[in-house]
């Protein structure tokens, strides 16, 4: 077992920092936090000290010695079984107070039931010691870390509901015109939700686009002032041009393709006579052909 003055921190044995940009909360995994241990807290962290489920203290930047609460009954047990030191007497939970970026995406439907993809980037941080306590009390985690992906799993449905609240009543071509309203509503709903966990929202960025690549191309063409029919013609012309079809420009302007300025024509009657079924020969009364 480690000595009583062992140092507890977020550094690994190799000196690497555990609290990266994707870690919001990290639970110190060892059972060597004892009376007299030193808790080291970096400038961008909080440290929440727990004992048997109860929160004892929250530390900011610095190094602090762990002190055993006054408990004579527990003290006698500790002396008898562990020689004065009890494993798992304390737990240290480090909370990242730096600004972290999260990204989520999903699908929404416009008023015409056209599929739209959205991407939301948002920045969060834990500001005060009280916020760190709320995070520890209300946000569950698995293993020894609470990651930004875990937070995203909680916040994703809130973002999806806020986006659909506007997009589902907005025509497809007007969605980008309401991107400011969508961003504002997402930020409002997201801040109210995250505040329950002691998390503050800094910035929200929302991007909405057609999910179908063909629809995206047609809307881009219409943005140049083309009508719906012209946009379709130019879209087909671009596909033909990519395949090396020489008639692509004619498709763009809606004109037939001519070779050598000559328009081949054929009488319609020729096709009519060729395709008409021939009548069966009739027999005369004497058995000869009529």
ABEGO torsion letter per residue (X at the ends): XBBAABBBBABBAAGBBABBAABABBBBABAABBBGBBBBBBAABBBBBBBGGBBABBBBBEBBBBBBBBBAAAAAAAAAAAGGBBBGABBBBBBBABBBBBBBBBBBBBAAGBBBBBBBBBBBBBABAAAAAAAAAABBBBEABBBAAAAAAAAAAAAAAAAAAAAAABBAAAAAAAAAAAAAAAAAAAAAAAAAAGBBBABBBBBBBBABAAAAAAAAAAAAGBBAAAAAAAAAAAAAAAAGBAAAAAAAAGBBBBBGGBBBBBBAAAAAAAABBBBBBBBBAAGBBX
